[in-house]
Amino acid sequence: MSVFPTTSSPFGPLEPIHAYILSNTEQLSWSNWWKLLVIPFIPLYLQALLLRREHTRKERVALAALGLGLLWHAGLRYRFLQPWFNAFNNGLGIGYVTISIRYLEFAFIESRLLDEYWECRGRHWSVAAFDVCINARRLGLGLESLKQTSSSPQVNCSVDSSHNSNPASNGRVVVGDDAIIRQSQTYPIWVVKPPLRLSRSEAVLRHFIIFFRNYTICDTMLSLLRAYGSDTIGSFTPVPNALYKFSHENTFVVFPKVGGGLTAPRWLAELAAVICVAVCVWLALSMAYHFLATIAVGTGLYEAEAWGVDLFDNPLAADSLLDFWGRRWHQFFRHQFLMLSTLILRALDLPISSPSILFLSFFFSGAMHALGQYLMDPVPALLPIFALFPLSGFGCALEVMFKRITGRKVKGFWGRAWTWAWMLITGRWAANAWFESGVGGSYLCPAYIGDWLSPWVQEWVIDRKAC
């Protein structure tokens, strides 16, 4: 057994676990999906219910032990066996890791955890508890909800603005004996501010339009990836040096019907392939979010405003690495990484500083994305996947140093040039690892519109000719 990851032993000393999974897992199907995606999450929901009351830590610790047992019993037993669904195995693996951390967090929180804003507006307690389970970005769950109190105060939802009230910060009003009532929803600076207040029908239409737009673009790009690189980067089986073969064994002609077209240079073909990976990940996650939002708001289960904060804030507009990773990209794991980083620093009796938090957060991100591939077969090389994130953290540190030396933030045109040069150079290594393992041929959404539009794009926009 190798101490370091190799081609035959991608997880190094953890390879026996990976080998056991590949030998003993069953096909995830319509007949057993609930064993993986429902049963292991019931204790988490019960934890969220208990978090509505004080002094329930012992019960929540017991539920965490039960939930983790159920989660990993199922997580080591079920996966997608079809090679074209291998990318979903990566998502499942990352999901199990994050849910495990959430089980532990819910077990050891000292006080209540609830969203007072929606509690005051009549949200049913069962929906409120479910929302605490899925609210990974902790929107509306500020520190005031985590602070230990001597008793379990009831949230006072009635406000008499003419008697004994004074305005407080962050959208709250203090009434009487410091009873705090949130008058408007507040959001941290790192999330997308929701649009103007929309009616339920307007919100549903907005979510559906964004979902359908992202699905159309993502499915078309994936269909083109499979068509152009069927034997290289678009294959669902491993292909060594896939990106090199893709650019050197094919010639791509742009607008072939217009005067014979323009032949694209090889470097541009490789650049387009790397960008395609990043864009498809972005659009697929956003598509899933707005699809769920369409259902959640459309069925009346959730309020229209509750899903108004988008998952992404236009990553293409990022003008620094700090802007990209700290605000533009999804912040789904932000809370967990900050929490883990703080706990590690406290355990080691080290000062809690921004550079330390920054380094550990990107380290944990890389580790999660690399180890989260444990259900995959074949497995992309772990080092390129892991390195993408610490390298991004190093780039963010350089931006901080630049500001300290010059007194200016990285931003504007040159900030965008720097950001995308860094992301494309470091991301190319990770994208190539995916291509060589066959992930490029994976399906992230039902292939309907893409398969219909792809032939038209190949005929009129970009034509491939084998060398």
N, C-alpha and C positions, 0 to 999 in steps of 0.2 A: 504494500500500500504506500503510495507516494504521499509525502508531506505537503508537497506543492501541487496545484492543479496541473494535469497533463491531458492530452487528447483522450487517452484511455481511462483516465481517472479525473474527470473535470472538477470534482469537489474535494480532491485531495484526501485528507483524513476522514472527511464525511462521506466519501464515496460509498462505503458499505450501506449507509442509509439510502442513498440514491439507488443503488443496485437492488436493495430490498423492495423499494417502491416500484421500480420497473417490473420486478418479477411477480408482484402480488397485487397490483392495482387492477380494478375492474373498469370497464367502459362506463363513463358517465352517460346516462340515457334518461329518457322521459319516465322510465319506471323506477329509477332510484335517485333522481336529482334531489328529492326532498330530504334524503338521508344526509346529503352534503350541505344543502343550502337552507334548510329549515331547522332540523333537529338540533344541530350544534349551536344555534343562535337563540334558542328559547331561554337558556340560563342568562344570557346577556340582557334579554328583555326583562327578565325578572329582577336582575340587578338594577336596571333603570327604574323599575317600579319602586324598589326599596330605597333608591337614591332620593325619592320624594320625601323621605322621613329621616329624622336624625337617629343616630345610635343604631345603625343596622350593619356595621362593618363585619361583624362575625358571620352574619348570614350571607353577606356579599362575598366574603372570602370563600365560604363553602361553595357558593354558586360558581365562583371563578374556577375552583378545582374541578367541579363537575363539567363546566363548559369547556375548559381546555382539554379535558379527557375526551369529550364527545367530538370536539373540533378536530383534534389530531388523529383520533381513531378514523374519522371519515376522510381527513386530509391525506392520510397515508394509504387510503384504500381506493379512492375514486379519482379518475382523471380522464381527459380525452385521449383516446388511443389513435384517432385519425391524425396522420402527420400534418394535414392542412389545418388542423385546429390547435397546433402546438403552441401558438401564441396565447391562446386562452389558458393553457396550463401555466404559463408565466403569470397571467393575471390572477389565477386561483392561488398560486403559491404566495404572491405578494399579499393577497387578501388575507390568507391564513395568518401571516406574520403580523399584520396590522390589527386583526381582530384579537389575536393573542395578547398584544400589548393593551388593547382596550379592556379586555377582561381583567388584567392585572390593575389597570388604572381604576376601573370601577370598583374593584375590591378594596382599595386602600384610600379612596377619597374619604376625608373625615366628615364632611357635612353634606347637606343636601345639594343636589344638582338639578336645576330646572330652569326653564326660560320664562321669567316672570312676565315678559311682554305678551307672549301668546297665552299664558295662563290667564291673564287679566281679560283677554278678549274671547274667552269662552271655549278655547281649544279643549277637547275632551282629554281626560287624564290618560287614557289608553294611547291616543295619538301622540300626546306630549312625551310619554315614555319612549315610544317608538322613535320619535324624532331625536331624542337624546342619544339613542343607539347609532343613528346614521349621520348625525351632525358632526362629521369628522373635523370640520373647520372651526367648531365651537362658536358659530355665529349666534350672538345673543346670550351666550353663557360666559359672562364676564367673571372677574375675580370675586365680585360680590356674591355670586351664587356658590362659590367654593369656600367662603369664609366660615369657620366654625362659630356657631352661636350656642348660647346656653339652652335654648329651647327651640321648638319648631314653630316659628311665627307663621301666621297665615298671611298670604299676600293680599293686601288691601287694594282692591281694584276700583274703588270709588273715590273720586276726587272732588272736593268742594273748593273750587278755585277762589272763592271769596272769603274763606275762613282759614286762617292759620296756615298758609302755604307760602313757600318761597321757591324760586327756581333753583335747580341744582344743575350740575354739569352733566354731560353726556345724555341729554334728552330725558332727564328724570325730574321729578318734583318731590320735595321733602314735605311731608304732611304730619302735623302733630308731633308725636314722640318719635321722630326719625323713621317713620314708616316710609319706605321708598317705593314709589310707583313710577314705572317707566311710561312716559307719555308718547314717545316716538322711538322707533327702532333705530339703534345706532350700529355702525359697522366700523371695523378696524380699517386703517388706511391701506392695508394690503389686499383688500378685496374690491371687486368691481361694484361701484355704486349702482343699485338697481334703477331701472327707468322710472319715469313718473308713474304714480299710482295708476294701475290698470284694473279694469273690471275683470271678472273671472273669464269671460269669453275672450276678451282682448289678450289676456295673459296666455290662455291656452293656444290661441292662434299664433302668438309670438313664439312660444316654445316649439310648436309644430313646424313653423316656417324655418326656424334655425335648425331643428332636427333634420328636416327634409333636405335643406341646402347642404348641410355637412355630410349627410348620407350620400347624396348624389356625387359630391366632389370626392369623398373618401372612396366610395365603391368604384368610381371611374379610375382613380389613380391606382388602386389595387389591381383592377382588371388589366390596366396597361402594364403594370409591373409584371404580372404573370404572362402577358402576351409578349412583351419585348424581351423578357429575360426568362423564358420558359425553361431554358437549359442552364441558366446561370443564377442571377439574383432573384428570379421569380419562381424558382423550383422549390418544392416542399421537401426535397431530399438534400442532404449535404452536398455542396459543390466547393471544393478547394479553390481559393483565389477567384471567387465568383465575381467580384466587382471588376477585377482586372480583365477577366475573360469577357465580361459584358461589354466593356468599352473597347477592347482590342479585337474581338471576333465579330463585331457588328459595326455597321455604318448607319448613322441616323441622319435623315434628310428632313429639314424643316420646311413646311409648305411645299410638298413635292409637286403639287399641281400648278404652282406658279413659277413659270420659267425654269423648270427643272429643280427648283428648290435650293436650299442652302445646306451644305454639309456641316453638321455640328462637330466641333473638335472633341477628342476623346475625354479631355478633362471636364468638359461641360456635361457630357453624358454621365460621368461619375458623380459630378456635383448634383445633377438633377436627381439621381437615384438616392443619394444621401438625404437631400431635402425631402424627397417623397416619403421616406421613413418617418421623419420628424413630423411632417404635416399630417400623415395618416394617423399617428398616435394622438396628436392634438385633436383632430376632427373626430376620431372614434370615441375618445373620452367625452368630448363635448356633446357628440350625438347621443350617447347613452344618457348623459345628464338631462338633456332637454326632452328626450323620450320619456324618462321617468317623471319629469316635471309635468309634461302634458297629461300623463295619467293621474298623477297626484293632485293636480289642480282641477283637471277636468272632471274627476269623479266627486269632487267636493270634499275629499279627505283632508286636503290642506288648503290654507288660505292662498290667494293669488300672490300676495307679497312675500310669503314664506319661501318661494322658489325664485324670487326676483334677482337674487345675486348669482350671476353667471359663474361657471367654474373657471373660465379663463378671461383674461383681460387683454385680448388682441396681442398675443406674443410677438407678432411681426412688428409691432410698434416699439419694442424694447430698444432703449438707447444705452444700456449698460447691462453688465451681467447681474449686478445687484437688482436692477429694475426687472430683468427677465425672471430670475429665480425668486426674488422677494415679493413680486406682485403680479407679473404678467402670466407666468405659468401657474397651473393649478396649485393650491395650497393645501391639498388634501392631507398631506402627512406633516404639515408644519407643526401642529400642536404636539404630536408625538415625538418628533425629533428634538424640539426645544425641551420638552419634558425629560426625555432620556439624557440629553446632554447636561442639563442642570443636575439631575440625580447623580450622574457619573462624576461630575466635578465636585459635588458635595461629598460623595463617598470617598474620593481621593483627597479631600481636604484642600482642593485647589481653588483659587479665586475664580468666581463666575464673571467672565468678561466677554465682550462681544467677539473678539478673535477666537476665544476658546469655544464658544457656542457655535460660531460659524464653522470652524474646523470639524467639530464633532457632528454637527447636523449633516454636513455633506458626507462625512465618513459613514454615518448610519444610513444615509440615502443610498450610497453605493453598495453597502453591505446588503441592504434589503433587496435591491434590484438584482444583485448577483445571486444571493442565496435563494431568492424567490423563484429561481429557475429550477428548483429541485424536482418538480413534476415533469420537466421537459425531457423529451427524447426525440432527436438529438439535442444536446445542450450547447448553446452558444458559449464561446470562450468566456470564462468569468472575469478575467483581468480587464479586458477592454470595457465590459459593462460596468464593472466597479470603478475603474479609473476615471470614467467620464465625470463622475460627481466630485471626487476630491480635486480633480483638475479645475472644475468649475469653481469650487471653493477657493482654490489658489488664485484664479482669475479675479474673483471678488476681493480677495485680500490685496491684490495689486491695485485695484480701483481705490480701496481705502487708503493705501499708501500714497497714491497719486494725489488724492484730495489733501492729505496731510502735508505733502511737500509743496503743492502748487496753490492750495486753497480753493481749487475748483473741482466740481463734480464731473465725472465722466458722463457726457450727455451730448445731444445734438447729432449732427451728421457723422462726425468722427467717432462719437460714441457708438452709433449704429454699426459703422464699419468695423470697429474693434470687436463689438459683441458678436457679430455674425461671423467674422473671421475666426474668432476663438471657438465659437460653438461648432462651426463646420469642420474645423481642423480636428478638434477633440471628438466630435460626434462621428466623424468618418470611421474612426477605429471601432467604435461600438456598432455602427451600422454594418460594417464589414463582417463583424462577428455574427450578427444576425443573418446576413446574406449567406455566409458560408455554412451555417447550420440548417438552412432551409426555412427559416422563419419568413423570408420574403414571399414565399408562396402561400402563407397562411391567409385565412379569411377572417376579417374582423366584423363583417356585416353580410347579410344575405346578398348574393351577387345577382342583381336584377338589372337595375338601371345602368350599372357599370358595364355589364356585358352587352347592353344595347348600344351604349355610346362609344365604347372602345373601338369597334371597327371603323366608325366614322372618323374618330381622331386619328387612327392609323392611316386612313386613306387621305385625309385632307390636311392634317396638322403635322404629324411626325411619322415618317415611314422608316421602317427598319429593313436594312439589307445586310445579309450575312456576307462577311468578307471572304 
